[in-house]
Amino acid sequence: MIASAAALSSVSIAHAEGAYVGAGVTASRYKFDVPNTSSGSDDSGVKAAGKLFAGYEFDKTWGVEGGYADFGSKDYNFVRNGVNGHIDSKSHGYYVAGKATMPVNEQVGVFGKLGVARNSDSIHGTGAAAGVADGDNKTGLYASVGAQYAINKNVSLTAEVERFGKSAAYGHKSTGVSFGAKYNF
């Protein structure tokens, strides 16, 4: 019986119930798709930015989480029909999702999240892209798979792949990788 109680308490260390907050770094891939251009700069790459999230775990399996991810700003220089152009964009998104966690052992758990995301992209252009000024807000399906490692009963490290639904035509790709830390109250 003592061994069973010890096993249950160690599982609760990795999979604490209650409220939590967290912060992390998210990296998303972007590609500018401007037709009929030649370019001196790269039109694709990866940008790292920040993420904040909070949630509540009802038990060791079920929870809910919401968060904000800043996908960073990107810019692209190009030439179209002999005229220089420049586009810059900024992207961020919000999400709310249900979360299911499966304990692997006392410290490790894998999880999946499914919900809805709202992405906001702003795009501005100059030169050959003059007149390109767009603010695009889209709502779409949010999904994530990841793992968490409990350092102690309050602090865990997380890693996940997230899909933030739809995004603007010129900029950010809405799938990213994030690494973070969360604090359970």
N, C-alpha and C positions, 0 to 999 in steps of 0.2 A: 504494500500500500504506500509506503514512503517512496519507493522507486516510482510508482505511478504518479504521485503528487509532484515529485521532482521533474519527471518527464513533462507533465502538463505545464509546470511553471516555466520550463525552458522553452516550450513552444510559444508561450505567451510573450517571452522576451522577443522572439523574432517576429511575432505577429500580434502586436499589441492592439487592443481594441480602444476606441475612442477617437478623439480629434487629433489631427496632425497638420503641420505646415512644412513647406519645403521650398528649396531654391535649387537652381541648377543652371547648366549650360546646355543650350540646344544648338545643333548644327543642322542646317538645311541646305539642300542643293538648289541652285538657281540656274536658269538659262534664259537669256534674252532671245526672243524670236522676232527680229525685225526684218521683214522681207526686203530683198533687192539691195543688200548692203555688203560692203567690204569693210573690214575692221582692222585696226591696229591693236585693239585690246581684246582680251578674252571675253567671250559672251556667256561663259558658264563658269561655275565654281561652287565652292562651299563657303558659307558664312556662319560664324558662331555668334550667338547672342545669349540673352538670359531668359530664364523661366521661373515663375513663381506659382506655387500651387498649395491647395489646402484640401483636406478631406475629413471624412469620418468613417471609421471601420466599425460596423455594427457587431461583427464577430470576426473570427480568424479567417473567414472566407469572403464575406460580402461587405462592400463599402460603396462610398460615393466620393467623387473628387471633382474639383473645378480648378481651373488655372488660367494663367496668362503666359503666352510665349511671344517674345520679341524675336522676329526672324532677321533683324538687322536691316541695314540699308545697303543697296548695291547700285553701281553705276556702270554705264556702258558707253564707250565712245565708238563711233562708226562713221563711215563715209557712204553717202547715197547719192548717186549721179554727180559725183565730184564735189558735193557739199558736205562739210563736217556736221555731225550731229552728236548730241549727248542726251542720254536718258538716265535719270536716277529714280530709284524706287525705295520705299520703306514699307515693311510688312510686319504685321503682328496678328495674333489670334487669341481668342478666348475659347474655353471648352468646359463642358460639364459632362460627366460620364459615370456610369455604374462601373464598379471595380470588383473583379473576382480574383482571389488569391489562393494559391495552393502551396502549402508548406512542403518544402523538400526535406529539410532537416531543422534543427534547432535555430539556425541562423539564417538560412536561405529560403526564400519563397519566390515563386514565379507568379506573374499576374497578367491579366488582360483587362482592358477597359474598352467600353463601347458607349458612345454618346453622340453629342452634337457639338460642332465647332462653328464659330463665327470669325471669319478672316477679314482683315481690312488691309488693302493695299493702296498706296498713293504713288502715282507716277507723274513725273514732270520731264518735259523735253525742251531742248534748245537747238538752234541751228536747223539742220534737216529734220529734226524732230519737233520743231516749234509747233505749238498747237496741241502737242501730246500732253495733256494734263488730265489725269483720270484718277478718280477715287473709286475703288471697286470694293464692295462689301458683299461677301458671299457666305451663305450658311450651308454646311454639309455634314456628312457623317464623320465622326471622330472615332478612331480606333487605335489601340496601342497594345503592344506586348512587351513584357520586360521582366526584370528580376530585381530583388532587393536583398541586401545583406545587412543583418542587424549587428551593429557594433556592440550595443548594449540594449537595455529595455526601452530607451528613449530615442536613440539615434540609429538611423539606417541609411545606407548608401543605395542609390537606385540607378539602373541603366535601362533604357527602353527605346524602342522604335515607335514613332508616333505618326499617324496620318491625320492631318488637319483638314480634310475635305478639299474644297475647291479654292483656287487662288486666281490672281489676276493673270491676264494673257501674257504680259511682258516679263514678269518677274519671278517670284519665288515659287519653288516647287514645294508642295505642301506635305511632303514626307520628310521627317527629320529624325536624328538620333539625339537623345538627351541623357546627360549624366547629372545626378543631383544628390542631395542629402535631405532627409526629412527628420523632423523632430516630433515624436509622439508625446502628448501631454498626459 
